[in-house]
Amino acid sequence: MPQGLYRGMDRAAIDRQMNLRARWPEHAEYLARWAVDSAETRRRLDGHLDLAYGDTAGERLDLFLPRPGPTRPPLLAFIHGGYWQSLDKGDFSYLAPPFLEAGIAFASLNYDLAPRVTITEIVGQIRRAISWLARHAKTYGFDGERIYVAGHSAGGHLAVMALITDWTAQAAGEDMADPIKGACSISGVYELEAVRQSYHQDILNLDAATTRMMSPARLVPERARPLILAVGGDETEEFLRQQEELAAAWRTRDLAVRVVDLPGRHHFSAADALGDATHPLFDAVQEMVGGA
């Protein structure tokens, strides 16, 4: 691939595809609403906040549990986006209530941000968070054998990377079965070469080897748990293409992948569909996860 080019695009064209905040100036209204609604959600709910799953400042999560029922509820762990550089777990508490009403526990995961850490390190942190949740399931009263992950944008990338993890190698000798039973990625990034050739490279500093090892499009597994993919119908051509190609690659290997259309939604409004109990995306995730 010629230096500075990706799919025949020059740097300016790539930046137009990947600069989502510039494409949708109203993003600021979404970020502000998420923060306000999430703060109100945390005020109303009796959650376990800022639980440490590791030693660094970013290795924290918030956990919300539904009303007690006859069985331990499954858990959906949500991973925020922000191009691995911004946003916070606390911005997405607003997604929790409809899942709690459906008898599903909800966790919002943080991780350290670039440029303090690399994408490889962030992927490792998410894997540690999932491992921590599996080990502490009985303590907090959810079903550690029914953990699912979801993520938006960069969080979608991280959700897929978590789903395809070789947990035997990850456990480093510990007796750990695969803790993730399925995943949902919303407007995810699956080919990091688009990121490496964009303005984000100034912060992320990706090399060719890392790009290859951290791109889900190049890491389609032989076997995998179910995957739900959703992308806003009004997204950039690159985001639409990346999802289409990942779904096709999974289907080529007869892996369980379901695509949920998000017509009329752009990169930021796409995230809201997950927390809308009347939306087909919520229905799809609830169907995958089940309930208590």
C-alpha positions in Angstrom: 0.0 0.0 0.0 1.5 3.3 -1.0 2.6 5.6 1.8 -0.2 7.9 2.9 -2.9 6.1 0.9 -5.7 3.8 1.9 -8.2 2.3 -0.6 -7.0 4.9 -3.1 -7.8 7.8 -0.9 -5.3 10.5 0.1 -4.9 11.8 3.6 -7.5 14.5 3.2 -10.1 12.0 1.9 -9.3 9.5 4.7 -9.6 12.3 7.3 -13.1 13.2 6.0 -14.1 9.5 6.5 -12.7 9.2 10.0 -13.3 12.7 11.5 -16.7 12.0 12.9 -17.0 15.1 15.1 -16.3 17.4 12.1 -18.9 15.6 10.0 -21.6 15.9 12.7 -21.1 19.2 14.6 -24.2 18.3 16.7 -22.0 15.7 18.4 -21.5 18.1 21.3 -25.2 18.0 22.0 -25.1 14.2 22.2 -22.1 14.2 24.5 -23.7 16.7 26.8 -27.0 14.8 27.0 -25.2 11.5 27.6 -23.3 13.1 30.5 -26.5 14.6 32.1 -28.7 11.6 31.6 -25.9 9.3 32.9 -25.4 11.4 36.0 -29.1 11.2 36.7 -29.1 7.5 36.2 -26.3 7.0 38.7 -28.2 9.2 41.2 -31.3 7.1 40.9 -29.7 3.6 40.8 -27.8 1.9 43.6 -24.8 1.0 41.6 -21.3 -0.2 42.5 -19.2 2.6 41.1 -15.5 2.8 40.3 -14.7 -0.8 41.0 -11.0 -1.5 40.4 -10.2 -4.3 38.0 -6.5 -3.4 37.7 -3.9 -1.1 39.2 -4.0 1.9 36.8 -6.3 4.9 37.1 -8.2 3.9 34.0 -8.9 0.3 35.1 -12.2 0.9 36.7 -15.8 -0.1 36.0 -19.4 0.7 37.2 -21.8 -2.2 37.8 -25.6 -2.0 38.0 -27.7 -4.9 39.1 -31.4 -5.5 38.4 -33.9 -6.4 41.1 -33.2 -9.8 42.7 -35.0 -12.6 41.0 -35.1 -16.4 41.2 -31.8 -16.8 39.3 -28.6 -14.8 38.9 -29.0 -12.4 36.0 -26.7 -12.3 32.9 -24.4 -9.4 32.5 -23.9 -7.0 29.6 -20.5 -5.1 29.8 -20.5 -1.9 27.7 -17.2 -0.4 26.3 -17.3 3.3 25.4 -15.8 4.8 22.2 -13.9 8.0 21.6 -11.2 6.7 19.2 -9.3 5.2 22.2 -8.5 8.8 23.2 -11.6 10.3 25.0 -14.9 9.7 26.8 -15.5 7.8 30.0 -17.5 5.0 31.4 -19.6 7.5 33.3 -20.9 8.9 30.0 -22.9 5.7 29.3 -24.7 4.9 32.5 -27.8 6.1 30.7 -27.9 2.9 28.7 -28.3 0.7 31.8 -32.0 1.2 32.8 -33.8 -0.8 30.0 -31.4 -3.7 30.5 -32.0 -3.7 34.3 -35.8 -3.7 33.6 -35.2 -6.8 31.4 -33.4 -8.6 34.2 -29.9 -8.0 32.8 -27.0 -6.6 34.9 -25.1 -3.8 33.2 -21.4 -2.8 33.6 -19.7 0.2 32.0 -16.0 -0.3 31.5 -13.2 2.3 31.6 -9.7 2.0 30.3 -6.6 4.2 30.1 -6.6 6.5 27.1 -4.1 7.1 24.3 -1.5 8.5 24.1 -0.8 7.4 27.7 -1.2 3.8 26.6 -1.3 2.0 23.2 -4.3 0.2 21.6 -2.6 -3.1 22.4 -2.5 -2.2 26.1 -6.2 -1.0 26.0 -7.2 -4.4 24.5 -5.4 -6.1 27.3 -7.2 -3.9 29.9 -10.6 -4.8 28.5 -9.6 -8.5 28.7 -8.6 -8.0 32.3 -11.9 -6.3 33.0 -13.9 -9.2 31.6 -11.7 -11.7 33.6 -12.3 -9.7 36.8 -16.0 -9.7 36.2 -16.0 -13.4 35.7 -14.1 -14.0 38.9 -16.3 -11.7 41.0 -19.7 -12.7 39.6 -20.7 -14.5 42.8 -19.7 -11.6 45.0 -21.9 -9.2 43.2 -24.7 -11.6 42.4 -24.7 -12.0 38.6 -24.1 -15.1 36.4 -20.4 -15.3 35.6 -21.2 -17.9 32.9 -23.4 -15.5 31.0 -21.3 -12.4 30.3 -21.8 -10.5 27.1 -20.0 -7.4 25.7 -21.1 -4.5 23.7 -19.3 -1.4 22.5 -19.7 1.7 20.3 -17.1 3.0 17.8 -13.7 2.3 19.3 -15.6 0.4 21.9 -17.1 -1.7 19.2 -13.5 -2.6 18.1 -12.7 -3.5 21.7 -15.8 -5.7 22.0 -14.9 -7.7 18.9 -11.3 -8.0 20.1 -12.6 -9.3 23.4 -14.9 -11.8 21.7 -12.1 -13.3 19.6 -9.7 -13.6 22.5 -7.8 -16.8 23.1 -8.8 -17.1 26.7 -6.6 -20.2 27.3 -3.5 -18.1 26.4 -4.9 -15.0 28.2 -5.3 -17.0 31.5 -1.6 -17.7 31.5 -2.0 -21.2 33.1 -5.2 -20.4 35.1 -8.2 -22.6 34.6 -10.4 -20.1 32.8 -13.1 -20.9 30.3 -14.1 -18.4 27.7 -16.2 -15.9 29.8 -17.8 -14.1 26.9 -20.9 -15.7 25.4 -21.6 -13.1 22.7 -21.0 -9.5 21.6 -22.6 -6.5 20.0 -20.6 -3.9 18.1 -22.2 -0.6 17.1 -20.4 1.5 14.4 -17.2 -0.3 15.2 -13.7 0.1 13.7 -12.5 -3.2 12.3 -9.6 -2.2 9.9 -7.1 0.0 11.7 -5.2 0.9 8.6 -7.8 3.5 8.0 -7.0 4.9 11.4 -3.2 4.7 10.9 -3.4 6.7 7.7 -5.6 9.4 9.3 -5.0 12.3 11.6 -5.5 10.0 14.5 -2.1 8.5 13.9 -0.6 11.6 15.5 -1.9 10.4 18.8 -2.2 6.6 18.4 1.2 6.1 16.7 0.3 2.7 15.2 2.9 0.7 13.4 2.2 -1.8 10.7 2.5 -4.9 13.0 0.2 -3.5 15.6 -2.3 -2.5 12.9 -2.3 -6.0 11.6 -2.6 -7.7 15.1 -5.3 -5.3 16.3 -7.6 -5.3 13.3 -10.6 -7.6 13.7 -11.0 -7.7 9.9 -7.7 -9.6 9.7 -8.4 -11.8 12.7 -11.6 -13.7 11.7 -11.6 -16.8 14.0 -12.3 -20.4 13.1 -15.0 -20.5 15.8 -16.7 -17.7 17.7 -19.7 -16.9 19.9 -22.5 -14.9 18.3 -21.8 -11.4 17.1 -24.4 -8.6 16.5 -23.3 -5.8 14.2 -25.0 -2.4 13.7 -24.0 0.7 12.0 -25.9 4.0 11.4 -27.3 4.2 7.9 -26.0 7.8 7.6 -22.4 6.8 8.7 -19.4 7.6 6.4 -18.8 5.2 3.6 -15.7 3.8 5.4 -17.7 2.8 8.5 -20.4 1.2 6.3 -17.8 -0.7 4.3 -15.9 -1.9 7.3 -19.0 -3.5 8.8 -20.1 -5.0 5.5 -16.7 -6.6 5.0 -16.5 -8.0 8.6 -20.0 -9.5 8.4 -19.1 -11.1 5.0 -15.9 -12.5 6.4 -17.7 -14.1 9.4 -20.4 -15.5 7.1 -17.7 -17.0 4.9 -16.6 -19.1 7.9 -20.2 -19.9 8.9 -19.8 -17.9 12.1 -22.9 -16.6 13.9 -23.3 -12.9 12.9 -26.4 -10.8 12.8 -26.7 -7.4 11.3 -29.2 -4.9 12.6 -30.0 -1.9 10.4 -30.0 1.6 11.9 -31.7 3.7 9.2 -31.5 7.4 9.6 -28.9 7.3 12.4 -25.4 8.7 12.3 -22.3 7.8 14.4 -23.6 9.4 17.6 -27.3 8.7 17.4 -26.4 5.0 16.7 -25.3 4.6 20.3 -28.7 5.6 21.6 -30.3 2.7 19.8 -28.8 0.3 22.3 -30.5 1.9 25.2 -33.9 2.3 23.5 -36.2 -0.5 24.7 -38.4 0.0 21.6 -35.6 -0.3 19.1 -34.8 -3.5 17.1 -31.1 -3.3 18.3 -32.2 -3.5 21.9 -34.4 -6.4 21.1 -31.6 -8.2 19.3 -29.2 -7.8 22.2 -31.9 -8.8 24.8 -32.7 -11.9 22.7 -29.0 -12.8 22.7 -28.4 -12.1 26.3 -31.7 -13.4 27.7 -32.7 -12.3 31.2 -32.9 -13.5 34.8 
